[in-house]
Amino acid sequence: MATPVAVDPLAPVPPLGPERPVVWPARLRRKLANGMEVVLVESHGIPKLTGELYFRSGNASAAATAPSLAALTATLVRTGTATRTNRQIEEDLRRIGADLGTSAGADTSAIGFNGLVEFAPQLLELVADLARNASFPAEEFDRERRHLLESVRIERTTPSFLASERMRRVLFGAHPYATIAPTEAQVEAYRLEQLVGYYRAYYRPLNALLIAVGDFSPPAMFEQIERVFGSWTAGDVASSPNPPLPELHGRHVHLVHLPEAVQAQVVLGNHAITRRNPGWLPLALTNSLFGGAFNSRLVMNIREQKGYTYSPHSGVQAFRQHGTFSVQAAVRNEVVAATLTEIFYELDRIRALPVGDDELADARNYLTGVFSLGLATQDGLASQLSTVYLHELPEDYLETYRQRIRSLTAQDVLAAARAHFDSANAQIVVVGDRSRIAEQAALFGDVTEYDAQGSKL
């Protein structure tokens, strides 16, 4: 048995070693004749492939008439095709040792898949069948609608959901991004033909992007994809302009009353930018310094020093058309005002004074390190590639990311904070029992109150 090596707890921490270079695998980007975009990347570590077939339409495409229609449609796509029942789909996947799932967000719908590369033809055939020939069985629709209805009922009792929902409505107004979930009445009003209509309108090759990473030759894999998807008939995808965002002037408090809540959910937010904006990377670094990492200023203040909350954080979210900056914390009822005070203190501090060299270096190392870890697996690389192509970023975005993060300065951070951390016009959402938090909330601006269903009180 090896003798344990004694470690001196007072010994200085050794410096970080040099950052390892990233060896970028071969990448192939082409379009099929029907307009479907294909991006293929070699990854020979394991004999598998990981892929995602995206459609550039999501819940926002139908939010005005049927919120979450894209998500329910995606769920039903997985349950049957013209030639396969739900059970047959499961058997086909087990036979080739593969996994497959469907999903939808605000801007995209997707069919994700992974499996052994030797069964790539069968797996691609199944993905194409779901994308082209989903059958939408009535019994599966009824079952999934019941599940969604139950989820909606649970969400109406969840402070974090209610806070996020109210903030989205405040920031986006009449824009489709304002709606993140349906009401019970809307779910009950769903009809199967709505899902079929959405599927036929948006699951089209001109709207599709297939990304695959795996143990294959990209030209040979492209030939397989062309054989499977090449006969898919092209068709235009409808689009319509969206209304402008509301102009928000001054701080305002939006209080969602949740009777007998034992704690409060606090969210601050304002409009921000998309990933295509040249200011995105400075904003991402600034967010990491402020509240996007475990050693950030926000965490050190209201978690480590004050003990107000366990997991505060800030984030920047980029949709296709717009972006947001937000700060979130679940806190004890009695420290709502104190928490908001410290959040605004940190916001104003990072807007007023340049960060120090050591703090800046730590944040840059954190972002580049997380980025590098995200490339270590097929899933991670596929996810990074999806960011590039769904947001229409430069072709060398990933290759130059670490260099561009390392080149950012304290002045870049200061400029990003002043441009995008809009402290003076921040919107505040507090979810909790109004009898215990209303007076504290009123210290930060005029208050509008709502119930858990979203109606004004």
C-alpha positions as semicolon CSV with decimal commas, in nm:
position;residue;x (nm);y (nm);z (nm)
1;M;0,000;0,000;0,000
2;A;0,138;0,338;-0,102
3;T;0,236;0,578;0,175
4;P;0,016;0,892;0,173
5;V;0,199;1,208;0,071
6;A;0,179;1,485;0,329
7;V;0,042;1,815;0,199
8;D;0,129;2,144;0,366
9;P;-0,198;2,345;0,385
10;L;0,005;2,667;0,411
11;A;0,211;2,602;0,100
12;P;0,152;2,850;-0,184
13;V;-0,076;2,737;-0,463
14;P;0,129;2,662;-0,776
15;P;0,063;2,889;-1,073
16;L;-0,158;2,774;-1,356
17;G;0,020;2,598;-1,639
18;P;0,009;2,730;-1,993
19;E;-0,325;2,695;-2,171
20;R;-0,325;2,398;-2,403
21;P;-0,388;2,469;-2,768
22;V;-0,711;2,339;-2,919
23;V;-0,663;2,119;-3,224
24;W;-0,972;2,185;-3,433
25;P;-1,107;1,884;-3,622
26;A;-1,201;1,894;-3,987
27;R;-1,537;2,062;-4,049
28;L;-1,763;2,033;-4,352
29;R;-2,048;2,274;-4,418
30;R;-2,279;2,222;-4,715
31;K;-2,640;2,255;-4,826
32;L;-2,862;1,996;-4,986
33;A;-3,048;2,090;-5,302
34;N;-3,367;2,129;-5,096
35;G;-3,205;2,396;-4,877
36;M;-3,124;2,188;-4,568
37;E;-2,798;2,303;-4,411
38;V;-2,549;2,040;-4,292
39;V;-2,246;2,084;-4,065
40;L;-2,024;1,780;-4,000
41;V;-1,721;1,754;-3,769
42;E;-1,479;1,465;-3,716
43;S;-1,429;1,337;-3,361
44;H;-1,246;1,005;-3,345
45;G;-1,217;0,949;-2,970
46;I;-1,505;0,700;-2,952
47;P;-1,692;0,511;-3,231
48;K;-2,008;0,717;-3,196
49;L;-2,186;1,008;-3,352
50;T;-2,391;1,282;-3,188
51;G;-2,628;1,499;-3,385
52;E;-2,912;1,745;-3,375
53;L;-3,160;1,831;-3,647
54;Y;-3,273;2,187;-3,574
55;F;-3,564;2,380;-3,717
56;R;-3,533;2,757;-3,690
57;S;-3,880;2,798;-3,541
58;G;-3,991;2,750;-3,182
59;N;-4,253;2,854;-2,932
60;A;-4,228;3,220;-3,035
61;S;-4,356;3,129;-3,381
62;A;-4,701;3,042;-3,244
63;A;-4,706;3,225;-2,910
64;A;-4,980;3,466;-3,015
65;T;-5,234;3,187;-3,071
66;A;-5,104;2,883;-2,882
67;P;-4,819;2,928;-2,630
68;S;-4,582;2,629;-2,608
69;L;-4,730;2,480;-2,926
70;A;-4,382;2,408;-3,062
71;A;-4,286;2,223;-2,743
72;L;-4,597;2,005;-2,748
73;T;-4,551;1,943;-3,120
74;A;-4,192;1,830;-3,060
75;T;-4,306;1,590;-2,789
76;L;-4,564;1,434;-3,022
77;V;-4,318;1,406;-3,312
78;R;-4,137;1,143;-3,103
79;T;-4,447;0,922;-3,063
80;G;-4,511;0,782;-3,410
81;T;-4,477;0,810;-3,788
82;A;-4,675;0,684;-4,085
83;T;-4,490;0,350;-4,064
84;R;-4,375;0,331;-3,700
85;T;-4,571;0,323;-3,377
86;N;-4,427;0,463;-3,056
87;R;-4,335;0,111;-2,949
88;Q;-4,165;0,038;-3,282
89;I;-3,958;0,355;-3,249
90;E;-3,837;0,238;-2,908
91;E;-3,757;-0,108;-3,044
92;D;-3,565;0,036;-3,336
93;L;-3,358;0,250;-3,100
94;R;-3,283;-0,044;-2,869
95;R;-3,184;-0,260;-3,166
96;I;-2,910;-0,018;-3,270
97;G;-2,820;0,103;-2,920
98;A;-2,914;0,464;-2,986
99;D;-3,087;0,749;-2,804
100;L;-3,323;1,005;-2,954
101;G;-3,513;1,297;-2,807
102;T;-3,714;1,597;-2,920
103;S;-3,741;1,947;-2,776
104;A;-3,833;2,306;-2,851
105;G;-3,734;2,646;-2,716
106;A;-3,826;3,002;-2,801
107;D;-3,652;3,006;-3,141
108;T;-3,589;2,643;-3,236
109;S;-3,732;2,294;-3,242
110;A;-3,498;1,995;-3,251
111;I;-3,455;1,620;-3,287
112;G;-3,141;1,513;-3,101
113;F;-2,976;1,174;-3,147
114;N;-2,664;0,974;-3,068
115;G;-2,545;0,617;-3,122
116;L;-2,275;0,393;-3,260
117;V;-2,145;0,522;-3,589
118;E;-2,180;0,178;-3,753
119;F;-2,558;0,221;-3,726
120;A;-2,559;0,576;-3,862
121;P;-2,770;0,487;-4,171
122;Q;-3,049;0,338;-3,959
123;L;-3,038;0,625;-3,710
124;L;-3,048;0,889;-3,982
125;E;-3,339;0,709;-4,147
126;L;-3,532;0,725;-3,820
127;V;-3,456;1,096;-3,771
128;A;-3,572;1,169;-4,127
129;D;-3,888;0,969;-4,073
130;L;-3,976;1,173;-3,766
131;A;-3,896;1,500;-3,942
132;R;-4,104;1,415;-4,250
133;N;-4,375;1,168;-4,156
134;A;-4,482;1,219;-3,792
135;S;-4,835;1,080;-3,746
136;F;-4,949;1,253;-3,422
137;P;-5,150;0,967;-3,267
138;A;-5,465;1,097;-3,097
139;E;-5,413;0,888;-2,783
140;E;-5,058;1,022;-2,743
141;F;-5,187;1,378;-2,786
142;D;-5,445;1,330;-2,511
143;R;-5,184;1,183;-2,277
144;E;-4,925;1,456;-2,338
145;R;-5,183;1,730;-2,304
146;R;-5,279;1,592;-1,962
147;H;-4,912;1,592;-1,860
148;L;-4,870;1,950;-1,978
149;L;-5,180;2,057;-1,790
150;E;-5,042;1,909;-1,469
151;S;-4,706;2,080;-1,528
152;V;-4,879;2,415;-1,574
153;R;-5,065;2,371;-1,245
154;I;-4,740;2,295;-1,063
155;E;-4,564;2,594;-1,222
156;R;-4,832;2,828;-1,083
157;T;-4,710;2,736;-0,733
158;T;-4,337;2,770;-0,810
159;P;-4,178;3,108;-0,720
160;S;-3,889;3,080;-0,966
161;F;-4,124;3,012;-1,256
162;L;-4,362;3,293;-1,159
163;A;-4,070;3,536;-1,133
164;S;-3,928;3,440;-1,471
165;E;-4,271;3,456;-1,634
166;R;-4,346;3,803;-1,497
167;M;-4,001;3,936;-1,595
168;R;-4,041;3,811;-1,952
169;R;-4,380;3,981;-1,977
170;V;-4,239;4,305;-1,843
171;L;-3,937;4,310;-2,073
172;F;-4,105;4,192;-2,391
173;G;-4,460;4,327;-2,372
174;A;-4,649;4,226;-2,690
175;H;-4,351;4,044;-2,843
176;P;-4,382;3,661;-2,862
177;Y;-4,081;3,623;-2,631
178;A;-4,302;3,755;-2,351
179;T;-4,485;3,422;-2,322
180;I;-4,299;3,127;-2,170
181;A;-4,591;2,898;-2,083
182;P;-4,962;2,854;-2,151
183;T;-5,244;2,888;-1,903
184;E;-5,459;2,592;-1,802
185;A;-5,738;2,722;-2,025
186;Q;-5,504;2,745;-2,323
187;V;-5,380;2,389;-2,273
188;E;-5,736;2,261;-2,249
189;A;-5,817;2,443;-2,574
190;Y;-5,533;2,279;-2,772
191;R;-5,648;2,070;-3,067
192;L;-5,453;1,802;-3,247
193;E;-5,487;1,979;-3,582
194;Q;-5,294;2,276;-3,440
195;L;-4,991;2,053;-3,384
196;V;-5,022;1,902;-3,729
197;G;-5,046;2,249;-3,881
198;Y;-4,738;2,370;-3,694
199;Y;-4,542;2,061;-3,800
200;R;-4,631;2,102;-4,167
201;A;-4,553;2,474;-4,163
202;Y;-4,212;2,466;-3,990
203;Y;-4,060;2,116;-4,016
204;R;-3,922;2,184;-4,363
205;P;-3,573;2,146;-4,514
206;L;-3,539;2,517;-4,590
207;N;-3,584;2,573;-4,215
208;A;-3,350;2,291;-4,110
209;L;-2,991;2,267;-3,985
210;L;-2,832;1,927;-3,921
211;I;-2,519;1,924;-3,703
212;A;-2,334;1,597;-3,646
213;V;-2,009;1,525;-3,464
214;G;-1,851;1,181;-3,463
215;D;-1,615;0,909;-3,572
216;F;-1,668;0,950;-3,945
217;S;-1,531;1,106;-4,260
218;P;-1,736;1,423;-4,322
219;P;-1,757;1,375;-4,703
220;A;-1,872;1,014;-4,662
221;M;-2,124;1,112;-4,392
222;F;-2,256;1,391;-4,613
223;E;-2,326;1,134;-4,886
224;Q;-2,529;0,929;-4,636
225;I;-2,725;1,235;-4,529
226;E;-2,789;1,333;-4,889
227;R;-2,930;0,986;-4,963
228;V;-3,160;1,001;-4,661
229;F;-3,276;1,363;-4,671
230;G;-3,224;1,458;-5,036
231;S;-3,576;1,366;-5,151
232;W;-3,737;1,581;-4,882
233;T;-3,946;1,838;-5,067
234;A;-3,852;2,201;-5,013
235;G;-4,113;2,455;-4,911
236;D;-4,114;2,816;-4,797
237;V;-4,147;2,898;-4,428
238;A;-4,375;3,185;-4,334
239;S;-4,245;3,469;-4,118
240;S;-4,399;3,788;-3,990
241;P;-4,256;4,099;-3,823
242;N;-4,281;4,122;-3,446
243;P;-4,379;4,431;-3,247
244;P;-4,108;4,647;-3,087
245;L;-4,015;4,600;-2,723
246;P;-4,164;4,830;-2,458
247;E;-3,955;5,127;-2,352
248;L;-3,881;5,098;-1,982
249;H;-3,809;5,418;-1,793
250;G;-3,717;5,413;-1,425
251;R;-3,726;5,131;-1,176
252;H;-4,058;4,958;-1,123
253;V;-4,150;4,673;-0,890
254;H;-4,377;4,389;-1,003
255;L;-4,494;4,190;-0,701
256;V;-4,648;3,848;-0,757
257;H;-4,852;3,750;-0,453
258;L;-4,803;3,387;-0,348
259;P;-4,991;3,344;-0,019
260;E;-4,798;3,192;0,272
261;A;-4,474;3,166;0,075
262;V;-4,193;3,094;0,320
263;Q;-3,935;3,290;0,119
264;A;-3,921;3,537;-0,168
265;Q;-3,788;3,507;-0,522
266;V;-3,615;3,827;-0,637
267;V;-3,533;3,901;-1,002
268;L;-3,388;4,214;-1,164
269;G;-3,377;4,251;-1,539
270;N;-3,331;4,475;-1,840
271;H;-3,294;4,454;-2,216
272;A;-2,954;4,348;-2,351
273;I;-2,809;4,231;-2,685
274;T;-2,789;3,924;-2,909
275;R;-2,484;3,711;-2,977
276;R;-2,435;3,876;-3,315
277;N;-2,367;4,209;-3,144
278;P;-1,992;4,287;-3,127
279;G;-2,038;4,366;-2,759
280;W;-2,146;4,012;-2,666
281;L;-1,809;3,881;-2,544
282;P;-1,734;4,189;-2,329
283;L;-2,084;4,152;-2,182
284;A;-2,030;3,780;-2,114
285;L;-1,704;3,856;-1,931
286;T;-1,867;4,137;-1,734
287;N;-2,154;3,912;-1,633
288;S;-1,905;3,647;-1,515
289;L;-1,739;3,906;-1,292
290;F;-2,067;4,037;-1,158
291;G;-2,268;3,723;-1,085
292;G;-2,215;3,455;-1,348
293;A;-1,949;3,252;-1,163
294;F;-1,922;3,105;-0,814
295;N;-1,649;3,349;-0,710
296;S;-1,829;3,651;-0,860
297;R;-1,897;3,974;-0,672
298;L;-2,267;3,902;-0,626
299;V;-2,202;3,559;-0,475
300;M;-1,926;3,685;-0,249
301;N;-2,152;3,965;-0,124
302;I;-2,499;3,825;-0,061
303;R;-2,405;3,460;-0,011
304;E;-2,062;3,447;0,149
305;Q;-2,059;3,776;0,344
306;K;-2,427;3,842;0,416
307;G;-2,576;3,493;0,410
308;Y;-2,896;3,615;0,246
309;T;-2,922;3,333;-0,007
310;Y;-2,759;3,009;-0,111
311;S;-2,730;3,044;-0,489
312;P;-2,761;3,395;-0,634
313;H;-2,661;3,440;-0,994
314;S;-2,680;3,668;-1,294
315;G;-2,708;3,578;-1,659
316;V;-2,726;3,711;-2,012
317;Q;-2,969;3,533;-2,241
318;A;-2,957;3,576;-2,617
319;F;-3,260;3,499;-2,827
320;R;-3,246;3,532;-3,204
321;Q;-3,396;3,880;-3,207
322;H;-3,326;4,024;-2,861
323;G;-3,135;3,964;-2,539
324;T;-3,176;4,011;-2,166
325;F;-2,963;4,060;-1,855
326;S;-3,105;3,934;-1,525
327;V;-3,013;3,879;-1,161
328;Q;-3,188;3,615;-0,948
329;A;-3,189;3,513;-0,583
330;A;-3,421;3,320;-0,352
331;V;-3,404;3,489;-0,011
332;R;-3,566;3,492;0,330
333;N;-3,870;3,722;0,347
334;E;-3,710;3,954;0,600
335;V;-3,407;4,035;0,380
336;V;-3,577;4,127;0,050
337;A;-3,490;4,496;0,084
338;A;-3,139;4,423;0,206
339;T;-3,079;4,187;-0,088
340;L;-3,199;4,440;-0,344
341;T;-2,981;4,706;-0,183
342;E;-2,670;4,490;-0,222
343;I;-2,757;4,390;-0,579
344;F;-2,787;4,755;-0,680
345;Y;-2,467;4,836;-0,490
346;E;-2,277;4,576;-0,693
347;L;-2,440;4,689;-1,017
348;D;-2,343;5,049;-0,957
349;R;-1,993;4,955;-0,841
350;I;-1,908;4,759;-1,154
351;R;-2,049;5,046;-1,363
352;A;-1,840;5,305;-1,178
353;L;-1,491;5,161;-1,129
354;P;-1,258;4,948;-1,343
355;V;-1,197;4,594;-1,218
356;G;-0,854;4,506;-1,083
357;D;-0,598;4,308;-1,283
358;D;-0,618;3,992;-1,071
359;E;-0,999;3,983;-1,073
360;L;-1,003;4,037;-1,448
361;A;-0,747;3,763;-1,506
362;D;-0,948;3,517;-1,295
363;A;-1,264;3,591;-1,494
364;R;-1,087;3,552;-1,826
365;N;-0,936;3,220;-1,712
366;Y;-1,279;3,103;-1,597
367;L;-1,451;3,175;-1,928
368;T;-1,177;3,026;-2,142
369;G;-1,156;2,722;-1,915
370;V;-1,529;2,655;-1,925
371;F;-1,520;2,698;-2,301
372;S;-1,238;2,444;-2,337
373;L;-1,420;2,191;-2,116
374;G;-1,725;2,233;-2,337
375;L;-1,528;2,104;-2,635
376;A;-1,414;1,783;-2,465
377;T;-1,713;1,570;-2,568
378;Q;-1,914;1,518;-2,883
379;D;-2,219;1,666;-2,710
380;G;-2,023;1,971;-2,603
381;L;-1,873;2,033;-2,944
382;A;-2,211;1,990;-3,113
383;S;-2,362;2,239;-2,869
384;Q;-2,091;2,497;-2,938
385;L;-2,139;2,452;-3,312
386;S;-2,513;2,502;-3,278
387;T;-2,446;2,838;-3,114
388;V;-2,239;2,945;-3,412
389;Y;-2,479;2,841;-3,685
390;L;-2,814;2,911;-3,520
391;H;-2,700;3,262;-3,425
392;E;-2,524;3,316;-3,759
393;L;-2,188;3,396;-3,604
394;P;-1,858;3,419;-3,796
395;E;-1,717;3,088;-3,919
396;D;-1,407;3,127;-3,700
397;Y;-1,604;3,220;-3,385
398;L;-1,497;2,911;-3,187
399;E;-1,139;2,912;-3,311
400;T;-1,084;3,274;-3,202
401;Y;-1,299;3,272;-2,886
402;R;-1,022;3,224;-2,627
403;Q;-0,796;3,478;-2,792
404;R;-1,072;3,740;-2,799
405;I;-1,164;3,678;-2,433
406;R;-0,799;3,710;-2,327
407;S;-0,769;4,040;-2,514
408;L;-1,052;4,209;-2,320
409;T;-0,947;4,486;-2,080
410;A;-1,082;4,650;-1,768
411;Q;-1,206;4,935;-1,986
412;D;-1,399;4,688;-2,201
413;V;-1,568;4,556;-1,887
414;L;-1,649;4,906;-1,765
415;A;-1,799;5,000;-2,102
416;A;-2,008;4,681;-2,116
417;A;-2,142;4,734;-1,764
418;R;-2,238;5,092;-1,837
419;A;-2,405;4,995;-2,165
420;H;-2,595;4,684;-2,057
421;F;-2,635;4,678;-1,677
422;D;-2,914;4,937;-1,677
423;S;-2,933;4,999;-1,304
424;A;-3,142;5,318;-1,332
425;N;-3,414;5,147;-1,538
426;A;-3,393;4,796;-1,396
427;Q;-3,723;4,615;-1,362
428;I;-3,775;4,432;-1,033
429;V;-3,990;4,123;-0,981
430;V;-4,053;3,987;-0,633
431;V;-4,260;3,673;-0,575
432;G;-4,383;3,599;-0,225
433;D;-4,646;3,671;0,037
434;R;-4,725;4,041;-0,003
435;S;-4,807;4,082;0,365
436;R;-4,441;4,014;0,441
437;I;-4,260;4,175;0,147
438;A;-4,473;4,458;0,004
439;E;-4,333;4,733;0,228
440;Q;-3,976;4,630;0,148
441;A;-4,046;4,613;-0,226
442;A;-4,200;4,961;-0,226
443;L;-3,864;5,110;-0,123
444;F;-3,735;5,050;-0,476
445;G;-4,011;5,192;-0,694
446;D;-4,382;5,200;-0,767
447;V;-4,538;4,857;-0,712
448;T;-4,783;4,670;-0,935
449;E;-4,927;4,353;-0,780
450;Y;-5,037;4,032;-0,954
451;D;-5,175;3,697;-0,854
452;A;-5,017;3,363;-0,950
453;Q;-5,234;3,348;-1,263
454;G;-5,091;3,675;-1,391
455;S;-5,389;3,899;-1,322
456;K;-5,345;4,240;-1,158
457;L;-5,465;4,270;-0,802
